[in-house]
């Protein structure tokens, strides 16, 4: 049996689809279906049961079940959330309880961390464990994820294999329910469909207008990497999930305009409220995952944007 928290969400539902593709259907989804679009993410996918996050721990306590792996992808992922107690309870305490469950059932534990833990990148974007303690996230969300990463690294009692995945800027089908937290590419696609200009941030953090850069990774690649950590004998630890390439928002806009046809880019003033909490540059070091034999080439950004555009307008 697989336990999949956040299974109706963006990455979770795409992972569920891939598990189904390779014949795995004995899956318990742990999620709260609080948005119709999350429900749509599960259309045609196969699983055993959906259990609310609030009831799952009681549910599993009273059952004698054989768990192979816990995929913990559920969390509060709102980078603008300021309630640190809420974030701590959701992203740290609940994760610790699932870790303990994995230890009890002697099953593997794979969880979602985030590139938000890297802050402004001044301490690099390396997933080397010796560097992780030096990271300074820029917002409470990143802080909560950093706390759990550090807690996991400090444990002496661990699941047989545990993996923390620092997802960079993932985009693609299945993210519509995320609203403001959906990828910038999702918002660009909406702007195009509404006949508007593509709105990019103006100059900030020493960058020219639209030249802030992120490591954008298509959902297909993110799922391939996630499944690699599940299916292969790799060392327990924390791994980056990215492309190793930083692309500017101008590059992204140009890719979309190439697909959609004539459009203009409009630069808007950078919001003052984000000045101290915005990652103006991210770029994953992918040496560690590659060193364990991950050889897949990443989907080119233009090809990924074209694929997402076709899906979005289908």
C-alpha positions as CSV (number, residue, x, y, z in Angstrom):
1,X,0.0,0.0,0.0
2,X,1.0,3.6,-0.8
3,X,0.1,6.5,1.4
4,X,-0.1,9.7,-0.6
5,X,-0.7,13.0,1.2
6,X,-1.7,15.9,-1.0
7,X,-2.8,13.3,-3.6
8,X,-5.5,15.6,-5.0
9,X,-3.1,18.5,-5.3
10,X,-0.8,19.5,-8.2
11,X,2.3,17.3,-7.8
12,X,0.3,14.7,-5.8
13,X,-2.2,14.0,-8.5
14,X,0.4,13.9,-11.2
15,X,2.4,11.4,-9.1
16,X,-0.8,9.4,-8.6
17,X,-1.3,9.3,-12.4
18,X,2.3,7.9,-12.8
19,X,1.8,5.3,-10.1
20,X,-1.4,4.2,-11.9
21,X,0.5,4.0,-15.2
22,X,3.0,1.5,-13.7
23,X,0.1,-0.6,-12.2
24,X,0.0,0.7,-8.6
25,X,-3.6,1.3,-7.5
26,X,-3.6,0.3,-3.8
27,X,-3.2,3.9,-2.7
28,X,-4.7,5.8,0.2
29,X,-5.0,9.6,-0.6
30,X,-4.8,11.9,2.4
31,X,-6.2,15.3,1.4
32,X,-9.0,17.7,1.9
33,X,-11.0,18.2,-1.3
34,X,-11.7,21.9,-0.6
35,X,-11.8,23.0,-4.3
36,X,-13.7,21.6,-7.3
37,X,-10.6,21.7,-9.4
38,X,-8.8,19.4,-6.9
39,X,-11.6,16.9,-7.4
40,X,-11.2,17.2,-11.1
41,X,-7.5,16.3,-10.7
42,X,-8.6,12.8,-9.6
43,X,-10.8,12.2,-12.6
44,X,-10.1,8.7,-14.1
45,X,-7.3,8.0,-11.6
46,X,-7.5,4.9,-9.4
47,X,-7.0,4.7,-5.6
48,X,-8.5,2.9,-2.7
49,X,-9.8,5.7,-0.5
50,X,-9.6,9.4,0.3
51,X,-9.2,10.3,3.9
52,X,-9.2,13.8,5.4
53,X,-5.9,15.1,6.8
54,X,-7.7,15.7,10.1
55,X,-8.7,12.0,10.5
56,X,-5.9,10.1,8.8
57,X,-3.7,9.5,11.9
58,X,-6.6,8.1,13.9
59,X,-7.6,6.0,10.9
60,X,-4.2,4.4,10.4
61,X,-3.6,3.9,14.1
62,X,-6.5,1.3,14.3
63,X,-5.5,-0.7,11.2
64,X,-3.1,-3.5,10.6
65,X,-1.8,-2.6,7.2
66,X,1.3,-3.1,5.1
67,X,2.6,0.2,4.0
68,X,5.3,0.2,1.3
69,X,5.9,4.0,1.1
70,X,4.5,7.2,2.4
71,X,4.7,10.0,-0.1
72,X,4.1,13.2,1.9
73,X,3.3,15.9,-0.6
74,X,0.6,17.7,1.4
75,X,1.4,21.0,3.1
76,X,0.5,24.6,3.4
77,X,2.5,25.9,0.4
78,X,1.4,29.5,0.6
79,X,4.6,31.6,0.4
80,X,2.6,34.6,1.7
81,X,1.2,32.9,4.8
82,X,2.4,34.8,7.9
83,X,0.8,32.6,10.6
84,X,3.9,30.8,11.9
85,X,2.0,28.6,14.3
86,X,-0.3,27.4,11.5
87,X,2.7,26.7,9.3
88,X,4.6,24.9,12.1
89,X,1.7,22.6,12.9
90,X,1.0,21.8,9.2
91,X,4.5,21.6,7.8
92,X,6.6,20.5,10.8
93,X,4.5,18.7,13.4
94,X,2.3,16.8,11.0
95,X,5.4,15.8,9.0
96,X,7.1,14.5,12.2
97,X,4.0,12.4,12.9
98,X,4.1,10.8,9.5
99,X,7.9,10.2,9.9
100,X,7.1,8.4,13.1
101,X,4.5,6.4,11.3
102,X,7.0,5.4,8.7
103,X,9.4,4.3,11.4
104,X,6.7,2.2,13.1
105,X,5.6,0.5,9.8
106,X,9.2,0.2,8.6
107,X,8.3,1.8,5.3
108,X,10.0,4.4,3.1
109,X,9.2,8.1,3.5
110,X,9.5,10.6,0.7
111,X,8.4,14.1,1.4
112,X,8.2,17.5,-0.4
113,X,10.6,20.2,0.7
114,X,11.1,23.3,-1.4
115,X,13.6,25.6,-3.1
116,X,12.2,28.4,-0.8
117,X,14.5,27.1,1.8
118,X,17.5,28.5,-0.2
119,X,16.4,32.1,0.4
120,X,18.4,34.6,-1.7
121,X,20.9,31.9,-2.7
122,X,23.9,33.5,-0.9
123,X,24.6,30.1,0.6
124,X,24.3,28.4,-2.8
125,X,21.6,26.1,-4.2
126,X,23.5,22.9,-3.3
127,X,21.7,20.0,-1.6
128,X,24.9,19.0,0.2
129,X,23.8,18.2,3.8
130,X,26.7,20.1,5.3
131,X,25.4,23.4,3.7
132,X,21.7,23.0,4.6
133,X,22.0,24.3,8.1
134,X,23.4,27.6,6.8
135,X,20.3,28.4,4.6
136,X,18.2,31.4,5.5
137,X,14.7,31.3,4.0
138,X,13.0,34.6,3.1
139,X,9.5,33.8,4.3
140,X,7.7,31.8,7.1
141,X,6.7,29.1,4.6
142,X,10.4,28.5,3.7
143,X,11.3,28.6,7.4
144,X,8.8,25.9,8.2
145,X,10.2,23.6,5.5
146,X,13.7,24.3,6.6
147,X,12.8,23.4,10.2
148,X,11.6,19.9,9.1
149,X,14.6,19.4,6.8
150,X,17.0,20.1,9.7
151,X,14.9,17.9,12.0
152,X,15.0,15.0,9.6
153,X,18.8,15.3,9.2
154,X,19.2,15.2,13.0
155,X,17.2,12.0,13.6
156,X,18.8,8.7,14.7
157,X,15.6,6.7,14.4
158,X,14.7,6.8,10.7
159,X,12.6,5.0,8.1
160,X,14.5,2.4,6.0
161,X,14.8,5.0,3.2
162,X,13.8,8.6,3.6
163,X,14.1,11.3,0.9
164,X,13.3,15.0,1.1
165,X,12.7,16.6,-2.3
166,X,13.5,20.3,-2.8
167,X,11.1,21.2,-5.6
168,X,12.1,24.3,-7.6
169,X,9.5,26.1,-9.8
170,X,7.3,23.3,-11.0
171,X,4.6,24.1,-13.5
172,X,2.1,22.2,-15.6
173,X,-1.4,20.6,-15.7
174,X,-3.1,20.2,-12.4
175,X,-2.2,23.5,-10.7
176,X,-5.4,25.5,-11.5
177,X,-6.7,25.2,-7.9
178,X,-3.7,26.9,-6.4
179,X,-4.9,30.3,-7.4
180,X,-2.3,32.9,-6.5
181,X,0.2,30.2,-5.6
182,X,0.0,28.7,-9.1
183,X,3.1,29.1,-11.3
184,X,3.7,32.3,-13.1
185,X,3.3,30.4,-16.4
186,X,-0.3,29.5,-15.4
187,X,-1.0,33.2,-14.8
188,X,0.6,34.1,-18.1
189,X,-1.6,31.7,-19.9
190,X,-4.7,33.2,-18.2
191,X,-3.5,36.7,-19.3
192,X,-3.1,35.5,-22.9
193,X,-6.6,33.9,-22.9
194,X,-8.1,37.2,-21.6
195,X,-6.4,39.1,-24.4
196,X,-4.1,41.0,-22.0
197,X,-0.4,41.8,-22.2
198,X,1.9,39.6,-20.2
199,X,2.7,41.4,-17.0
200,X,6.2,41.0,-15.7
201,X,7.9,42.6,-12.7
202,X,10.0,45.7,-13.4
203,X,13.5,46.2,-12.2
204,X,14.3,44.8,-8.7
205,X,17.1,43.3,-6.7
206,X,19.7,44.6,-9.2
207,X,17.9,42.9,-12.1
208,X,16.7,44.7,-15.2
209,X,12.9,44.5,-15.9
210,X,11.9,40.9,-16.4
211,X,15.4,39.6,-15.8
212,X,14.7,38.0,-12.5
213,X,15.5,34.3,-13.0
214,X,14.1,31.0,-11.8
215,X,14.7,27.3,-12.3
216,X,11.5,26.3,-14.0
217,X,10.8,22.6,-14.2
218,X,7.9,21.0,-16.0
219,X,5.7,18.6,-14.0
220,X,6.7,15.6,-16.2
221,X,10.3,16.0,-15.2
222,X,9.5,16.6,-11.5
223,X,7.5,13.4,-11.5
224,X,10.3,11.4,-13.2
225,X,12.8,12.6,-10.6
226,X,10.4,11.8,-7.8
227,X,9.8,8.3,-9.1
228,X,13.5,7.8,-9.5
229,X,14.0,8.4,-5.8
230,X,11.2,5.9,-5.1
231,X,12.3,3.1,-7.5
232,X,16.0,3.2,-7.1
233,X,18.5,2.4,-4.3
234,X,19.7,5.8,-3.4
235,X,21.1,7.1,-0.1
236,X,18.6,8.6,2.3
237,X,18.7,12.4,2.3
238,X,17.7,15.7,0.7
239,X,17.7,16.1,-3.1
240,X,17.0,19.0,-5.4
241,X,14.3,18.6,-8.0
242,X,15.1,21.2,-10.7
243,X,16.8,21.5,-14.1
244,X,20.0,23.2,-13.1
245,X,19.2,26.1,-15.5
246,X,17.9,29.5,-14.6
247,X,15.6,31.2,-17.1
248,X,14.5,34.8,-17.0
249,X,10.8,35.8,-17.0
250,X,11.6,37.6,-20.3
251,X,12.7,34.3,-21.7
252,X,9.5,32.7,-20.5
253,X,7.4,35.4,-21.9
254,X,9.1,35.1,-25.3
255,X,8.4,31.4,-25.3
256,X,4.8,32.0,-24.7
257,X,4.5,34.7,-27.3
258,X,6.1,32.4,-29.8
259,X,3.4,29.9,-29.2
260,X,0.4,32.2,-28.8
261,X,1.2,34.8,-31.5
262,X,1.5,38.6,-31.3
263,X,1.4,39.8,-27.7
264,X,3.2,42.5,-25.8
265,X,5.1,42.5,-22.5
266,X,4.1,45.0,-19.9
267,X,6.4,45.7,-16.9
268,X,4.7,46.5,-13.7
269,X,6.3,48.1,-10.6
270,X,7.8,45.5,-8.2
271,X,5.6,45.3,-5.1
272,X,7.3,46.9,-2.1
273,X,5.7,44.2,0.2
274,X,7.7,41.5,-1.6
275,X,11.1,43.2,-1.6
276,X,12.5,41.3,1.4
277,X,10.8,37.9,0.7
278,X,11.2,37.5,-3.0
279,X,13.6,35.0,-4.6
280,X,14.9,36.9,-7.6
281,X,17.2,34.0,-8.7
282,X,17.1,30.2,-8.2
283,X,19.1,27.5,-9.9
284,X,19.3,24.0,-8.6
285,X,22.5,22.1,-8.3
286,X,21.6,18.6,-9.7
287,X,24.9,16.9,-9.1
288,X,23.7,14.7,-6.3
289,X,20.7,13.1,-8.0
290,X,22.7,12.7,-11.2
291,X,25.5,11.0,-9.2
292,X,23.0,8.2,-8.3
293,X,22.3,7.5,-11.9
294,X,19.5,9.8,-12.9
295,X,20.3,10.4,-16.6
296,X,17.0,11.7,-18.1
297,X,17.3,14.9,-20.1
298,X,15.0,17.7,-19.0
299,X,12.3,18.9,-21.3
300,X,13.3,22.1,-23.0
301,X,11.5,25.1,-21.5
302,X,10.1,26.1,-24.9
303,X,8.8,22.6,-25.5
304,X,7.3,22.4,-22.0
305,X,5.6,25.8,-22.5
306,X,4.2,24.7,-25.8
307,X,2.9,21.4,-24.3
308,X,1.3,23.3,-21.4
309,X,-0.2,25.9,-23.8
310,X,-1.9,23.1,-25.8
311,X,-3.2,21.4,-22.6
312,X,-4.5,24.8,-21.3
313,X,-6.4,25.5,-24.4
314,X,-7.7,22.1,-25.2
